[in-house]
Amino acid sequence: MAACIVRCVTVALCASGLLNTRPARAQPRVPPRAQPTTQRIALPPSVELLRTDLTDAQKRVRRVAILPLRNAVARASEMLAPTAPRDAAVDLVRLEQRVIDVLRSRDFVTVMTPSAVQRRLASDAGMAATARAAQARYRLGLEYYLGLSSAQAIRSLEESVRLYREVYRDVSSPKAYADAQFMLGVSLVDAGNAPQGHVALKAAFAISPQRRFRQGFFPPRVERALHAAMTDYLSTGRHSRPYGSAARLGNIAKKLSVDAVITVAVRNDKQGNAEVLLSAYHARRNRFEADVALPISATMSQLEGTLTRWLDCVPIQSRVGAKSKSRSKPVFMDTSAAYAQFLVQPTRKVFHSVGFAAGVSQLVRPGLEWFARVNMFTSLSDPNRDLLHAFNSVRLLAGVSFVLKRGAFRFWLRPGFDLHAFGKFFASIDPDCKLFGESHHLCDAGTVRTLQQDLLMGFHLAAGTHVALGRRFFVSTHVSGSAYIFPLSNTDDLNFPIGVQAGLGYRF
């Protein structure tokens, strides 16, 4: 009986795991669970130096894509030459490799070379299918053009260009994209639509600036259009943005799964000297963090410094190594409807003045402008008709503006000077003067008040805002007030005008 009890207790203990009768064997080591983020993490040697600056280290880019270099060193006079001349002063292969080497010298940066970028975009299955459709539309448009069906050729080529741009073929296959864009421009010119043809041809040269054509292949008017478009591109093209706006570079960065995109372009400056334009676009911050122009003679020595400063999150002066070019400051012009009244006036009740105003202002430096305005007013009769005649006046205003810009809004405060020229001014409370006029013998001349000075001068203060309507137009509103102090003894009858204005403006 006791043996049975002992056996039952042993079986129960074994089943519960409290008693292990089997020999011990090595258990697999289970990795510890992830620790909280406060755990000290070993950093690789290249990042270990940043241990005291971890905040900036988190800001640095880790994955950078270099887009294919764009060479815009060309001359419109050589467009019909058999081959593109090689500029010995610009070693494009060495320049591109130098950019790659500088980025690769930082261990924390993963570099996607231009050839890798092209392979990545070309190998995307969805974009490859769209590119094939674009190529088919291009061939169809070419057949229509050769068959003298210009309208159908234009429609087909426009669709081809749209599809090519949609899948970034200006990056992965610029020749195919440029072919479609060139043929679109040629078809538009051939159909008699020279303005749109010029735009299309200029866009084509922006993709392929080194393109050459066989002389006599196109009609003379097409050759002239090609020459004009290339000349326009070389003088006014956005060479520092060879692959488009920040939004488009952001989409490219998303396709490539990188943090930043580097673009490099080579062009001739106004003096005919080659210079390198380098831009670094940070996709997560949605901004250009480096945008410099380097003379070709100093490129190799300054290129490493520029890229290193950018990788180390050090501010970069725009256009390093190049002489600062005087950029025209934006000019704002507006016309407004205007209303004003005087806080001090000789009539028993307020009379109102209406008119219009026009003004101009120009940015001098960030947050500071000069301004000038002209206002023309016509007074309206007061309720008691104490103002015997309507009178006209002209106000000239000038001063400075303190500007604060927030998105589409520009808020400003304008102190300045006010020069107010008046017409004939007569006011009286005598009924006979109102009925018969101030020159009638029944009118008591002692009750007639006139301005002894036709010109008043003083200080002016206005506050207002501009609300942008697109890139150029804006709505302008403001309130203002003035105080006349000269001449010292003749400002008691009419003083302290206040007013409001609202209108439309244009930024040049």
C-alpha positions as CSV (number, residue, x, y, z in Angstrom):
1,M,0.0,0.0,0.0
2,A,2.8,2.4,0.9
3,A,4.6,1.6,-2.4
4,C,1.5,2.4,-4.4
5,I,1.2,5.8,-2.6
6,V,4.9,6.6,-3.3
7,R,4.5,5.7,-7.0
8,C,1.4,7.8,-7.4
9,V,3.1,10.9,-5.8
10,T,6.2,10.4,-8.0
11,V,4.0,10.3,-11.2
12,A,2.2,13.4,-10.1
13,L,5.4,15.3,-9.5
14,C,6.8,14.3,-12.9
15,A,3.7,15.4,-14.7
16,S,3.8,18.8,-13.0
17,G,7.4,19.3,-13.9
18,L,8.5,19.7,-10.3
19,L,10.5,16.5,-10.5
20,N,12.6,15.8,-13.5
21,T,13.8,12.2,-13.7
22,R,15.5,12.7,-17.1
23,P,19.2,13.7,-17.3
24,A,19.8,17.4,-17.8
25,R,20.7,18.6,-21.3
26,A,21.8,22.0,-22.6
27,Q,18.9,24.4,-23.3
28,P,19.0,26.7,-26.3
29,R,19.8,30.2,-25.3
30,V,16.8,32.5,-25.7
31,P,17.8,36.1,-26.7
32,P,16.8,38.7,-24.2
33,R,13.7,40.8,-25.0
34,A,14.2,44.2,-26.5
35,Q,15.1,46.7,-23.9
36,P,13.6,50.2,-23.5
37,T,15.0,52.9,-25.7
38,T,17.0,54.2,-22.8
39,Q,19.4,51.3,-23.1
40,R,22.9,52.3,-24.3
41,I,23.4,51.0,-27.8
42,A,26.9,50.4,-29.2
43,L,27.5,52.6,-32.2
44,P,29.8,51.9,-35.1
45,P,33.1,53.7,-35.1
46,S,32.0,56.3,-37.7
47,V,29.0,57.3,-35.6
48,E,30.8,56.9,-32.2
49,L,32.3,60.4,-32.7
50,L,28.7,61.8,-32.7
51,R,27.9,60.4,-29.3
52,T,28.1,63.9,-27.8
53,D,25.9,65.3,-30.6
54,L,23.2,62.8,-31.0
55,T,20.5,65.4,-31.8
56,D,22.3,66.6,-34.9
57,A,23.2,63.0,-35.7
58,Q,19.6,62.1,-36.1
59,K,19.2,65.0,-38.5
60,R,21.8,63.7,-40.9
61,V,20.9,62.0,-44.1
62,R,21.6,58.2,-44.3
63,R,20.6,57.4,-47.9
64,V,21.5,59.7,-50.7
65,A,20.8,59.3,-54.4
66,I,22.8,61.1,-57.1
67,L,20.9,61.9,-60.2
68,P,22.6,61.8,-63.6
69,L,24.7,64.9,-64.3
70,R,23.1,67.3,-66.7
71,N,25.6,69.0,-69.1
72,A,24.3,72.3,-70.5
73,V,27.6,73.5,-71.9
74,A,26.5,74.2,-75.4
75,R,26.1,76.8,-78.1
76,A,23.1,77.5,-80.2
77,S,25.3,78.1,-83.2
78,E,26.6,74.5,-83.0
79,M,23.2,72.9,-82.8
80,L,23.3,71.7,-86.4
81,A,26.9,70.4,-86.1
82,P,27.4,66.7,-86.8
83,T,28.6,66.0,-83.2
84,A,28.7,67.7,-79.9
85,P,32.1,69.2,-79.2
86,R,33.8,68.0,-76.1
87,D,34.7,70.8,-73.7
88,A,38.2,70.0,-72.4
89,A,37.7,72.2,-69.4
90,V,34.9,70.0,-68.0
91,D,35.8,66.4,-67.1
92,L,32.2,65.2,-66.5
93,V,33.2,61.7,-65.6
94,R,35.7,62.8,-63.0
95,L,33.3,65.4,-61.6
96,E,30.6,62.8,-61.2
97,Q,33.0,60.3,-59.6
98,R,34.2,63.0,-57.2
99,V,30.7,63.6,-55.9
100,I,30.3,59.8,-55.4
101,D,33.7,59.5,-53.6
102,V,33.0,62.4,-51.2
103,L,29.7,60.9,-50.1
104,R,31.1,57.4,-49.8
105,S,33.9,58.6,-47.6
106,R,31.3,58.9,-44.8
107,D,30.5,55.5,-43.4
108,F,27.0,56.5,-42.2
109,V,25.9,57.4,-45.8
110,T,24.6,54.9,-48.3
111,V,25.1,56.2,-51.8
112,M,22.9,55.4,-54.8
113,T,25.0,56.2,-57.9
114,P,23.5,57.7,-61.1
115,S,23.6,54.4,-62.9
116,A,22.0,52.7,-59.9
117,V,19.3,55.3,-59.9
118,Q,18.6,54.7,-63.6
119,R,18.4,50.9,-63.1
120,R,16.1,51.3,-60.1
121,L,13.6,53.5,-62.0
122,A,13.8,51.4,-65.2
123,S,13.3,48.1,-63.4
124,D,10.0,49.2,-61.7
125,A,7.4,46.9,-63.3
126,G,4.6,49.5,-63.2
127,M,6.7,52.3,-64.6
128,A,8.2,50.1,-67.2
129,A,4.7,49.3,-68.5
130,T,3.8,53.0,-68.6
131,A,7.1,53.7,-70.5
132,R,6.3,51.1,-73.1
133,A,2.9,52.7,-73.6
134,A,4.7,56.1,-74.0
135,Q,7.1,54.6,-76.5
136,A,4.1,53.2,-78.5
137,R,2.4,56.6,-78.5
138,Y,5.7,58.2,-79.6
139,R,6.0,55.9,-82.6
140,L,2.4,56.4,-83.5
141,G,2.9,60.2,-83.4
142,L,6.0,59.9,-85.5
143,E,4.0,58.0,-88.1
144,Y,1.3,60.6,-88.1
145,Y,3.9,63.3,-88.5
146,L,5.5,61.6,-91.5
147,G,2.0,61.0,-92.9
148,L,1.3,64.8,-92.7
149,S,-1.4,64.4,-90.0
150,S,-0.2,67.1,-87.7
151,A,-3.3,67.2,-85.4
152,Q,-3.2,63.5,-84.7
153,A,0.6,63.6,-84.3
154,I,0.3,66.3,-81.7
155,R,-2.3,64.5,-79.7
156,S,-0.3,61.3,-79.7
157,L,3.0,63.0,-78.8
158,E,1.4,65.0,-76.0
159,E,0.3,61.7,-74.5
160,S,3.7,60.2,-74.9
161,V,5.4,63.2,-73.2
162,R,2.9,63.1,-70.3
163,L,3.5,59.3,-69.7
164,Y,7.3,59.7,-70.0
165,R,7.3,62.5,-67.4
166,E,5.0,60.5,-65.1
167,V,7.5,57.7,-64.8
168,Y,10.6,60.0,-64.6
169,R,12.1,59.0,-67.9
170,D,14.1,62.2,-67.9
171,V,16.1,60.5,-65.2
172,S,16.3,56.9,-66.3
173,S,16.0,57.3,-70.1
174,P,16.5,60.9,-71.1
175,K,17.0,60.3,-74.8
176,A,13.7,58.6,-75.3
177,Y,11.9,61.3,-73.4
178,A,13.7,64.0,-75.3
179,D,12.9,62.4,-78.6
180,A,9.1,62.6,-77.8
181,Q,9.5,66.2,-76.6
182,F,11.4,67.3,-79.6
183,M,8.9,65.7,-82.0
184,L,6.1,67.4,-80.2
185,G,7.7,70.8,-80.6
186,V,8.5,70.1,-84.3
187,S,4.9,69.0,-84.9
188,L,3.5,72.1,-83.2
189,V,5.8,74.4,-85.3
190,D,4.9,72.6,-88.4
191,A,1.2,73.0,-87.7
192,G,1.7,76.7,-87.3
193,N,1.5,76.9,-83.6
194,A,4.9,78.6,-83.0
195,P,4.4,79.8,-79.4
196,Q,3.5,76.3,-78.0
197,G,6.1,74.8,-80.2
198,H,8.8,77.1,-78.7
199,V,7.7,76.0,-75.2
200,A,7.9,72.3,-76.1
201,L,11.3,72.7,-77.8
202,K,12.7,74.6,-74.9
203,A,11.5,71.8,-72.5
204,A,13.2,69.3,-74.8
205,F,16.6,71.1,-74.7
206,A,16.2,71.2,-70.9
207,I,16.2,67.3,-71.0
208,S,18.9,67.0,-73.6
209,P,21.0,70.2,-74.0
210,Q,23.6,68.5,-76.0
211,R,21.2,67.3,-78.8
212,R,22.4,67.9,-82.3
213,F,20.5,67.7,-85.6
214,R,21.5,67.0,-89.2
215,Q,21.4,70.2,-91.2
216,G,18.6,70.2,-93.8
217,F,16.6,67.4,-92.2
218,F,13.9,69.8,-91.0
219,P,12.3,72.7,-92.9
220,P,13.9,76.1,-92.4
221,R,11.2,77.4,-90.1
222,V,11.7,74.4,-87.8
223,E,15.4,74.9,-87.8
224,R,14.8,78.5,-86.8
225,A,12.5,77.4,-84.1
226,L,15.0,75.0,-82.8
227,H,17.7,77.7,-82.7
228,A,15.4,80.1,-80.9
229,A,14.4,77.5,-78.3
230,M,18.0,76.5,-77.6
231,T,19.0,80.1,-77.2
232,D,16.1,80.8,-74.9
233,Y,17.0,77.7,-72.8
234,L,20.7,78.6,-72.5
235,S,19.9,82.1,-71.3
236,T,16.8,81.7,-69.2
237,G,16.5,78.0,-68.3
238,R,16.6,76.8,-64.7
239,H,19.9,75.0,-64.9
240,S,20.1,74.6,-61.1
241,R,16.9,72.6,-61.1
242,P,17.6,70.1,-64.0
243,Y,15.0,67.6,-62.8
244,G,12.2,70.0,-61.7
245,S,10.7,71.4,-58.6
246,A,11.1,70.3,-54.9
247,A,7.8,68.4,-55.1
248,R,9.0,66.4,-58.0
249,L,12.4,65.6,-56.4
250,G,10.4,64.5,-53.3
251,N,8.5,62.0,-55.4
252,I,11.7,60.8,-57.0
253,A,13.2,60.3,-53.5
254,K,10.2,58.4,-52.4
255,K,10.5,56.1,-55.4
256,L,14.1,55.5,-54.7
257,S,13.6,55.1,-50.9
258,V,16.2,57.7,-50.0
259,D,16.5,60.6,-47.6
260,A,18.1,63.1,-50.0
261,V,18.7,63.7,-53.7
262,I,21.8,65.4,-55.2
263,T,21.6,67.1,-58.6
264,V,24.7,68.3,-60.5
265,A,24.6,70.5,-63.7
266,V,27.3,72.1,-65.7
267,R,26.7,75.3,-67.7
268,N,28.5,78.4,-69.0
269,D,28.0,81.6,-67.1
270,K,27.4,85.0,-68.7
271,Q,31.2,85.5,-69.2
272,G,31.4,82.1,-71.0
273,N,33.2,80.3,-68.2
274,A,32.0,76.9,-67.2
275,E,30.6,76.5,-63.7
276,V,29.1,73.6,-61.7
277,L,25.7,73.9,-60.1
278,L,25.1,71.5,-57.2
279,S,21.9,71.2,-55.2
280,A,21.1,68.9,-52.3
281,Y,17.4,68.3,-51.6
282,H,16.3,66.8,-48.3
283,A,13.1,64.9,-48.8
284,R,12.0,64.6,-45.2
285,R,12.3,68.3,-44.7
286,N,11.0,69.2,-48.1
287,R,13.7,71.8,-48.8
288,F,17.0,72.5,-50.6
289,E,19.7,72.5,-48.0
290,A,22.5,73.2,-50.4
291,D,22.3,75.2,-53.6
292,V,25.7,76.4,-54.8
293,A,27.5,77.5,-58.0
294,L,31.2,76.6,-58.2
295,P,33.6,77.9,-60.9
296,I,35.1,75.0,-62.7
297,S,38.6,76.0,-61.8
298,A,37.9,75.6,-58.1
299,T,35.3,72.8,-58.2
300,M,37.4,69.9,-57.1
301,S,38.8,71.8,-54.1
302,Q,35.5,73.3,-53.0
303,L,33.2,70.3,-53.8
304,E,34.4,68.2,-50.9
305,G,33.9,71.2,-48.5
306,T,30.4,71.9,-49.7
307,L,29.2,68.3,-49.4
308,T,31.0,67.8,-46.1
309,R,29.3,70.8,-44.6
310,W,25.9,69.6,-45.9
311,L,26.4,66.1,-44.4
312,D,27.5,67.6,-41.1
313,C,24.4,69.8,-41.0
314,V,26.4,73.0,-41.2
315,P,24.7,76.0,-42.9
316,I,26.0,76.5,-46.5
317,Q,26.1,80.0,-48.0
318,S,24.2,80.0,-51.3
319,R,26.3,80.0,-54.4
320,V,29.7,79.4,-52.7
321,G,32.7,80.3,-54.7
322,A,30.9,82.4,-57.3
323,K,30.5,86.1,-57.3
324,S,27.1,87.1,-56.0
325,K,24.8,88.1,-58.8
326,S,22.6,91.0,-58.3
327,R,19.0,89.7,-58.2
328,S,16.2,92.1,-58.8
329,K,14.1,92.6,-55.7
330,P,10.4,91.8,-56.0
331,V,8.2,94.9,-56.8
332,F,4.6,95.1,-55.6
333,M,2.1,97.3,-57.4
334,D,-1.6,97.7,-56.5
335,T,-4.6,99.8,-57.3
336,S,-7.3,100.2,-54.6
337,A,-10.7,101.8,-53.9
338,A,-10.2,104.3,-51.1
339,Y,-12.4,105.9,-48.4
340,A,-11.4,108.6,-45.9
341,Q,-12.8,111.0,-43.4
342,F,-11.3,113.7,-41.2
343,L,-11.5,113.5,-37.4
344,V,-11.2,117.3,-37.3
345,Q,-13.3,119.2,-39.8
346,P,-15.2,122.5,-40.0
347,T,-18.6,121.0,-40.6
348,R,-21.0,120.0,-37.8
349,K,-21.3,116.4,-39.0
350,V,-18.7,114.2,-40.7
351,F,-18.3,114.4,-44.5
352,H,-16.9,111.5,-46.4
353,S,-14.3,111.3,-49.2
354,V,-14.1,108.5,-51.8
355,G,-11.6,107.9,-54.5
356,F,-8.9,105.5,-55.6
357,A,-5.2,104.9,-54.9
358,A,-2.2,103.4,-56.5
359,G,1.0,102.3,-54.9
360,V,4.3,100.6,-55.4
361,S,6.7,99.0,-53.0
362,Q,10.0,97.1,-53.4
363,L,11.8,94.7,-51.1
364,V,15.1,96.2,-49.9
365,R,16.1,93.4,-47.6
366,P,14.2,90.6,-45.8
367,G,11.4,92.3,-43.8
368,L,12.1,95.8,-45.1
369,E,10.6,97.7,-48.1
370,W,10.2,101.2,-49.3
371,F,6.8,102.4,-50.6
372,A,5.2,105.3,-52.4
373,R,1.4,105.9,-52.9
374,V,-0.8,108.4,-54.6
375,N,-4.4,108.9,-53.4
376,M,-7.1,110.9,-55.2
377,F,-10.3,111.8,-53.3
378,T,-13.5,113.6,-54.0
379,S,-15.4,114.8,-50.9
380,L,-19.2,114.2,-50.5
381,S,-21.6,116.6,-49.0
382,D,-22.3,116.3,-45.2
383,P,-25.9,115.8,-44.0
384,N,-26.3,119.5,-43.1
385,R,-24.7,120.7,-46.3
386,D,-22.2,122.8,-44.3
387,L,-19.6,121.9,-47.0
388,L,-20.6,124.3,-49.7
389,H,-18.9,122.6,-52.6
390,A,-17.4,119.2,-53.2
391,F,-13.6,119.5,-53.4
392,N,-10.9,117.3,-54.8
393,S,-7.6,116.5,-53.1
394,V,-4.4,114.5,-53.9
395,R,-2.3,112.8,-51.2
396,L,1.3,111.7,-51.8
397,L,2.7,109.1,-49.3
398,A,6.2,107.7,-49.0
399,G,8.1,105.8,-46.4
400,V,9.3,102.4,-45.4
401,S,7.4,99.1,-44.7
402,F,8.2,96.5,-42.0
403,V,7.0,93.2,-43.5
404,L,6.2,89.8,-41.9
405,K,5.4,87.0,-44.3
406,R,3.4,83.9,-43.3
407,G,2.5,81.5,-46.1
408,A,0.2,83.3,-48.5
409,F,-0.1,86.4,-46.2
410,R,2.2,89.4,-46.0
411,F,1.5,91.7,-43.0
412,W,3.1,95.1,-43.0
413,L,3.4,98.3,-41.0
414,R,4.2,101.5,-42.9
415,P,5.4,104.7,-41.2
416,G,6.0,107.6,-43.6
417,F,5.2,111.2,-44.7
418,D,1.9,112.6,-46.0
419,L,1.8,115.5,-48.5
420,H,-1.9,116.6,-49.0
421,A,-2.8,119.1,-51.8
422,F,-6.4,120.5,-51.6
423,G,-8.7,122.1,-54.1
424,K,-11.1,124.9,-53.2
425,F,-12.6,124.4,-49.8
426,F,-15.6,126.4,-48.4
427,A,-17.7,125.6,-45.4
428,S,-20.4,127.6,-43.6
429,I,-23.4,127.2,-41.3
430,D,-25.2,130.3,-42.7
431,P,-28.3,129.3,-44.7
432,D,-27.9,132.2,-47.1
433,C,-24.5,131.0,-48.0
434,K,-25.8,127.6,-48.6
435,L,-28.7,128.9,-50.8
436,F,-27.0,131.7,-52.7
437,G,-23.3,130.8,-52.5
438,E,-20.4,132.2,-50.6
439,S,-20.0,135.2,-52.9
440,H,-23.6,136.5,-52.5
441,H,-24.2,139.7,-50.6
442,L,-26.7,138.0,-48.3
443,C,-24.0,135.5,-47.2
444,D,-22.2,136.5,-44.0
445,A,-18.6,136.3,-45.0
446,G,-17.6,135.9,-41.4
447,T,-19.2,132.4,-41.3
448,V,-17.3,131.1,-44.3
449,R,-14.3,129.0,-43.4
450,T,-11.6,128.3,-46.0
451,L,-8.3,126.6,-45.9
452,Q,-5.6,129.3,-45.7
453,Q,-3.1,126.7,-46.9
454,D,-3.6,124.6,-50.1
455,L,-0.9,122.2,-49.0
456,L,-0.6,120.3,-45.7
457,M,2.2,118.1,-44.6
458,G,2.6,115.6,-41.8
459,F,3.2,112.1,-40.6
460,H,1.5,108.9,-41.8
461,L,1.0,105.4,-40.4
462,A,-0.7,102.5,-42.1
463,A,-1.1,98.8,-41.4
464,G,-2.4,96.1,-43.8
465,T,-1.9,92.8,-45.5
466,H,-1.4,91.2,-48.9
467,V,-3.1,87.8,-49.6
468,A,-1.6,85.9,-52.5
469,L,-3.8,84.8,-55.3
470,G,-1.4,82.4,-57.1
471,R,2.2,83.3,-57.9
472,R,1.7,86.9,-58.9
473,F,-1.6,88.5,-58.0
474,F,-2.7,89.4,-54.5
475,V,-5.5,91.2,-52.6
476,S,-4.4,94.3,-50.7
477,T,-6.3,95.8,-47.7
478,H,-5.1,98.4,-45.2
479,V,-6.1,101.1,-42.8
480,S,-4.3,104.3,-42.3
481,G,-4.1,107.6,-40.4
482,S,-2.2,110.9,-40.7
483,A,-1.5,113.9,-38.6
484,Y,-0.7,117.3,-40.3
485,I,1.8,119.6,-38.5
486,F,2.8,122.0,-41.2
487,P,2.0,124.9,-41.6
488,L,2.0,125.1,-37.8
489,S,-0.9,127.6,-37.5
490,N,-3.2,126.4,-40.3
491,T,-4.1,122.8,-39.4
492,D,-7.0,123.5,-37.0
493,D,-9.8,123.4,-39.6
494,L,-9.0,120.1,-41.3
495,N,-6.7,117.4,-39.8
496,F,-6.2,113.8,-38.8
497,P,-7.6,111.9,-41.9
498,I,-8.2,108.2,-41.4
499,G,-9.1,105.8,-44.2
500,V,-9.4,102.3,-45.5
501,Q,-8.4,100.8,-48.9
502,A,-8.9,97.5,-50.7
503,G,-7.9,96.4,-54.1
504,L,-5.8,94.1,-56.3
505,G,-2.1,94.0,-56.9
506,Y,0.6,92.3,-59.0
507,R,4.1,91.2,-58.0
508,F,6.8,91.7,-60.6
